[in-house]
Amino acid sequence: MEILAGISGYVVPFLVILTILVFIHELGHYLVARHNGVYVEVFSVGFGPEIFGWTDKKKTRWRVSLIPFGGYVRMFGDQDEASTPDQKALKKMTAAEKSRSLHYKSVWQRIAVSAAGPLANYLLAIVLLTGLYATVGQRYISPKIGTVQEESAAEKAGLQVGDRILEIESTPITQFDDLQKIVSQSADKPLTVIIQRESEDMTIIVTPDLKEVTDVFGETQKVGIMGISPAGIEFVRRNPMYALWYSIKDTASFTGQTLEALGQMIVGKRSADGLAGPLRIAQLSGEVSKAGIPAMIWFMAILSISLGLINFFPVPMLDGGHLLFYFIEAARGKPVSEKVQEYAFRVGFFIIIGLMAFAMWNDIVHLKVFQYLWSWF
């Protein structure tokens, strides 16, 4: 019973968050498709057999399906859940039927429908963060030093508790996160640091130490460390306009950081072990749910950004793959051949399956699933 309770503590929050994100994503596709006169046959949260559902007045079947990891909208003229065109059915359509099929809409209408899902996830993230920053407040960590570790680079350089860091290498420091970004990439490199001690500004040279750290996904990295911690964390409430601005800024920043991390994985500067799958995301969902509703909202916003970004990747079977073909069509004045699209979707399928399998294996290794199962015997 304890095991089941522990599992449910992770799985239930994860499924709740995932269901909301998938619903919003598919709702984006659905609303823009309907706006452009496309008949949507099925709106499904999940894949596989239907658990329950209903049919609305527009003859769209709304359903909740057995496998909760994803969802889809199947439009008139689609062959499958990936919106692959049903070429045989398309050729037999009457003029009236063609007017209701996505595949006979203009290329820019198809681009709008495909982009609507990921954009809906980005919009959700901005709305969630805006509400969070306007009510609970935006996390702010002052660049004021709270502690200095013994024998650390900071202590050797003469930094003291109470010092406020103003600049590093001519870059203004407004919060502790700004400091960490610079220092983490500057191991063994002398840095010119301007601090404020009481009412006096001083210049100090600090050379960060090289240290191995482990992130929340269990990935170990070598980064620069000063050996200081902040004086404390504050939550600053923003007025609605500032809250909106900061939410857009943070959304863009997280997108950039994710792309940078992926780029580092591709060129070998960062280990791909940090690529997390559903098990570790479920674990994080459970941990975050224990921290309260504000933490859950923040985590949901981050996952929504991730889902939107992933779906923009130009991989066939994802929205980004459809967008790639549509933009090529717009540039050429004619669609990519059926044969090329067919092979591309097959390649995309194996890429996605391969990445999912790799991420799942990472989860199993990092969470020590095999050791846990072995302990039962």
C-alpha positions, -999 to 999 in steps of 0.1 A, spaced: 0 0 0 29 24 8 44 17 -26 10 24 -44 6 56 -23 41 67 -33 36 61 -69 2 78 -70 18 108 -53 39 112 -85 16 99 -112 -16 118 -103 0 153 -104 19 144 -136 -13 132 -154 -32 163 -142 -6 186 -156 -1 167 -188 -38 165 -195 -42 202 -191 -12 209 -214 -23 185 -241 -59 198 -240 -47 234 -245 -23 224 -273 -50 205 -292 -76 233 -285 -53 257 -303 -53 235 -334 -91 230 -330 -101 266 -327 -79 279 -356 -91 250 -378 -128 258 -370 -121 295 -377 -108 285 -411 -139 264 -419 -122 230 -413 -143 201 -401 -127 185 -370 -138 148 -368 -121 139 -335 -107 158 -306 -88 133 -283 -69 137 -251 -47 106 -251 -42 78 -277 -56 44 -282 -91 31 -274 -117 56 -262 -125 55 -225 -155 79 -228 -166 107 -250 -194 126 -267 -203 140 -301 -212 177 -303 -236 195 -326 -208 201 -352 -203 163 -353 -169 164 -336 -162 135 -314 -147 146 -281 -129 117 -264 -106 107 -235 -84 78 -246 -66 51 -228 -30 61 -233 -26 96 -216 8 106 -231 -4 130 -257 -34 138 -278 -46 148 -313 -72 164 -334 -82 144 -366 -95 167 -393 -115 158 -424 -92 143 -449 -66 130 -424 -55 94 -426 -43 92 -390 -36 110 -358 -5 126 -372 -26 145 -398 -11 125 -427 -33 132 -458 -56 104 -469 -48 108 -506 -74 83 -518 -102 100 -499 -90 135 -509 -92 126 -546 -128 115 -543 -140 146 -524 -167 168 -539 -163 206 -540 -184 209 -508 -163 184 -490 -130 200 -502 -141 233 -486 -142 216 -452 -109 197 -455 -76 212 -441 -57 197 -470 -75 219 -496 -71 251 -476 -45 277 -486 -9 270 -475 -11 300 -451 -43 286 -435 -26 253 -430 4 270 -415 -19 288 -391 -36 256 -380 -3 237 -375 13 266 -355 -17 271 -333 -10 241 -310 25 251 -300 15 288 -298 -13 278 -275 12 262 -251 33 294 -252 2 315 -246 -8 293 -216 27 297 -201 26 335 -204 -9 336 -188 1 313 -159 33 333 -152 15 366 -155 -11 355 -130 16 342 -107 38 373 -109 8 396 -103 -6 377 -73 21 356 -55 50 376 -70 80 370 -91 110 353 -74 138 378 -68 172 368 -54 192 398 -44 229 398 -54 237 405 -18 260 379 -2 245 359 26 273 334 33 309 328 22 323 293 22 356 287 39 386 282 16 364 292 -14 374 315 -43 352 342 -27 369 341 6 404 341 -10 394 372 -29 382 390 2 344 390 -4 324 393 28 289 386 40 268 417 33 286 427 1 264 435 -28 277 425 -62 271 453 -87 290 442 -118 311 413 -131 333 420 -161 314 452 -169 280 433 -169 255 448 -145 242 423 -119 206 429 -108 199 395 -92 218 365 -81 208 345 -112 228 370 -133 259 363 -113 255 325 -115 252 325 -153 286 343 -157 305 325 -129 293 290 -140 310 296 -174 342 312 -160 360 284 -140 397 293 -134 392 326 -152 400 358 -132 368 380 -131 367 417 -123 339 422 -97 326 455 -85 309 453 -51 293 477 -27 304 473 9 284 495 32 284 527 12 316 522 -7 322 507 -41 352 484 -44 368 464 -72 379 428 -65 394 401 -87 378 366 -82 389 334 -99 360 309 -96 369 273 -87 360 244 -110 335 220 -93 312 192 -103 276 198 -96 245 176 -101 213 192 -114 177 181 -107 178 155 -135 209 139 -120 232 152 -147 268 160 -135 285 191 -150 317 209 -143 310 246 -136 326 276 -121 319 282 -84 326 313 -62 315 297 -29 288 322 -20 251 321 -14 225 348 -15 211 366 16 176 354 8 147 350 -16 120 376 -21 88 375 -41 80 408 -57 45 414 -69 42 431 -103 14 452 -116 -4 434 -145 15 451 -173 49 444 -157 38 409 -148 30 404 -185 63 418 -196 83 397 -172 64 365 -181 71 371 -218 108 378 -210 111 347 -189 93 325 -215 118 337 -241 147 332 -217 137 296 -209 133 289 -246 168 302 -253 183 283 -225 166 251 -237 179 256 -273 214 263 -260 214 231 -239 202 211 -268 229 226 -290 255 217 -264 242 181 -264 245 179 -302 281 192 -303 291 171 -273 296 199 -248 268 186 -226 259 150 -218 227 137 -232 221 120 -199 202 151 -188 175 144 -214 145 135 -192 115 113 -200 81 108 -184 94 90 -153 116 118 -142 91 145 -152 65 125 -131 89 125 -102 94 162 -105 57 168 -108 52 149 -75 79 168 -57 67 202 -70 31 194 -60 43 191 -24 56 226 -25 22 241 -31 0 256 -58 23 284 -69 51 260 -75 28 237 -95 17 267 -116 53 276 -123 62 240 -132 32 238 -155 43 269 -173 78 255 -178 64 222 -191 40 241 -214 69 261 -229 88 228 -234 59 212 -251 54 241 -274 91 243 -283 94 206 -289 64 207 -313 81 234 -333 111 212 -341 111 204 -378 106 167 -373 80 150 -395 50 138 -373 54 169 -351 38 202 -359 72 216 -369 75 189 -395 42 200 -411 53 236 -409 85 228 -427 67 212 -456 42 241 -457 69 267 -458 87 248 -486 54 247 -505 49 284 -500 85 291 -513 82 266 -543 46 273 -552 38 236 -551 36 210 -523 64 185 -515 58 152 -533 37 126 -516 66 101 -518 90 125 -500 65 133 -473 58 95 -468 95 87 -463 100 118 -441 71 108 -418 86 73 -415 120 88 -406 103 112 -382 85 83 -365 117 64 -358 134 96 -346 106 102 -321 105 66 -310 143 66 -306 143 98 -285 115 85 -263 133 52 -258 166 70 -250 148 94 -225 131 65 -209 164 46 -205 179 78 -189 150 78 -164 155 42 -155 192 46 -149 189 79 -130 160 67 -108 177 33 -103 146 14 -113 164 -19 -117 179 -17 -82 145 -8 -68 128 -38 -85 157 -61 -75 152 -51 -39 118 -68 -39 133 -102 -44 
